[in-house]
Amino acid sequence: MDLAKLTWLAGPRWIEIEATALEHNLRAVKGLLQPPTRLLAVIKADAYGTGAVEVARIFLAAGADYLGVTTLAEGQELRQAGIRAPILLMSPLLAEELPQALTNDLTLTISSRSGAEAAAAAAAMVGRQARVHLKVETGLQRTGLEPGEVVPLVREIRCWPGVQLEGIYSHLAEAAHPGAARRQMECFQRVLMELEEQQISLPLKHICNSTGLLLHPAMHLDMVRAGTLLYGQFPYQAPRRGLELKNPWQFKARILFIHDVAAGTPVGYGGDYVVKKATRLAVIPVGYADGFALTPVSRPKDLNDLARHLVKTILAYLGRGVGEGTAVTIAGQRAPVVGRVGMQLSMVDVGHLPEVKVGQEVQLDLRRPTASARLPRVYCREGQPYLVRTTSGEMVPVLSSAGQNLAPGAGI
Ligand SMILES: *Cc1c(COP(=O)(O)O)cnc(C)c1O
């Protein structure tokens, strides 16, 4: 498919999502599990930026057993798109949200006795059973029942007709820290043993996220909840277990404008960047409103860290940056972003790339979680686009049969 057609559908910048990479990752992760352990694909936060609806379909077709999201709206979006697989809402809801969660057949997380009572009340109100997983606090200090609360609450809930106890889980705070993770897992297992002693069996017990499932195969239990790995990334410091992951994500834009600038010219807002010798600048339709070049806020950890930071800043001031600035790739060559990144436009120094033309494609680095949801997502299979989620969220199939005009409104 040519760039003009893609631009008609998606505009001059878009994120390409390769379906076969997501399928590969899902199958690879599933291959680490011992049946009947199930795989819950975490698709919160718009499937880590890849686009929840289409990615849910891709993961389900590749063998995901369950889906996980954080908010009611995320669950509703999937149901409205016709996805019928079980979906776990992994956060507590406010009482006002519960009826809608139940009419959408979403599985609730119960983190307190009052939460359980609210779920039962909502179930009675809408005339449906609430399917629930209990969440146990084992060390993250975010949400969950205290371990000692679990057995008494389970014994009560089992007698409530409106509530179906399907599972119990916990979440790791520092899965890569062996001591801390082990303490959390031991705490969770003590709760599971107490339940067993009471002859209470809950079908789905789960604690592992991506790091946990790589580090602790013995704790896969009935289900694991994987996010990071499915999107092609290894968590920091986790073992790889022979897993090979594929990157499904590529951020692209087309050059809008090119102009020459003389030596000594200040470039961009505030004139922060001054061109050293005559060069050419290319303008791309991407800026911080899209999440581009947002660096996470952090604070030096210690004096060494601070010293490193100062050295880098001084080198950058002297024009001897150590290659850490933002750069883009044009026809396989790196080109630095210069001047301040604007809200929606940025400049790239292409003085060393004489062939570069307006309309040419540029590849950019963009951290997935900060990518704006309004950037179009272009879903591809082996590089061939088949579906576009546009800026307004509309899903537009890409018809690729020969001679077909893909321009919206073509033929009117
Ligand atoms: C985000 C999340 C996960 C997935 O974590 P990854 O590290 O991305 O695999 C699992 N469980 C819960 C409750 C989460 O919020």
The ligand as an ORCA input file, in Angstrom:
! r2SCAN-3c Opt
* xyz 0 1
  C      -0.415     -4.199     34.667
  C      -0.768     -5.394     35.467
  C      -0.263     -6.662     35.122
  C       0.697     -6.880     33.976
  O       1.970     -6.486     34.334
  P       3.208     -6.668     33.321
  O       4.362     -6.407     34.194
  O       3.044     -5.636     32.262
  O       3.140     -8.037     32.810
  C      -0.693     -7.740     35.857
  N      -1.553     -7.586     36.891
  C      -2.035     -6.389     37.269
  C      -2.977     -6.297     38.414
  C      -1.659     -5.245     36.567
  O      -2.134     -4.050     36.942
*
